Amino acid sequence: MEFDWRHIIYPIGFLANFLFAIRFIYQWFYSEAKQKSIVNSGFWKISLLGNFVMMVHTMIQLQFGVCVIQAWNGVISWRNLNLMKDTSKQAKLPTVLFFFLFASGVVIMSFLIQSWVFFDGEFIWARTPTFLGKQDDLPLAWHLVGIAGVILFASRFWVQWWRSEMHQKSHVGRTFWWISLIGATISAIYFIRLHDIVNCVGPTLGLIPYIRNLMLINKHRSKKAMVKS
């Protein structure tokens, strides 16, 4: 096996996925204490830190698509924290869109610089994320289903962000948890089959909090219905 210095710092990805798992476990315990599904500022602060660490990890490991998604999700985490402030202190939508473009530019420039420095100008955008086992013999159908799961899993924050912009406050509803549960299940199966330990940690550890939040939401709705009746 050819030595690659990126293998040595590959475990950085574990830290990011650990933070992603911790945010949901923290949110789950907080919600259990309140007996209601609640996403507070602590969740988004941990998310922002995890987004940054994962962005650095995928930047180093040359996973362009995941790196861009983490950069965008970092902006969404910041925006949710911003929407929890007083209305007068909230950034306008054009400012948020500017941050999306700025984050994209940072990622693109980092990959271009690496291509010039390490690969004689060749732009590497989808380097195999792990050196554990063979992955090239997977059928195309596996990759298509897996990518669909990853996109669905990532889209939950986009749906949540757009709904929050419509409400002008940080809002996490049942749709977010359903997308999380379905996307995580597909992603976990795909990454396990791919032998990608780093990327299967987050989706797997989040399954119980996703299910429990849906249960708490349904329980809260049932109580409200009984009060009205």
Number of C-alpha atoms within 10 A of each C-alpha: 4 4 7 9 10 14 13 9 12 17 13 17 23 19 15 26 22 16 21 24 22 19 21 23 18 17 21 26 14 17 19 15 11 11 15 19 25 21 19 18 17 13 22 21 17 19 24 23 16 26 26 16 20 26 26 19 24 23 21 20 23 23 19 22 13 20 26 21 19 25 26 22 25 24 21 24 24 18 22 25 20 17 19 16 13 9 11 6 10 16 13 9 11 9 10 15 12 11 19 18 13 15 19 17 13 12 20 16 11 14 21 16 13 18 17 12 11 11 12 9 12 13 16 16 18 13 11 12 21 18 13 10 9 10 14 9 6 11 9 10 9 14 14 12 15 21 15 15 23 21 15 20 23 19 18 19 19 16 15 20 23 14 16 18 16 11 11 15 20 24 20 20 17 16 13 19 21 17 20 24 24 16 22 25 19 19 26 24 18 22 19 15 15 22 18 19 18 20 21 22 20 22 24 17 19 21 19 13 22 22 15 16 24 20 15 20 18 15 15 15 13 12 12 11 10 9 8 7 6
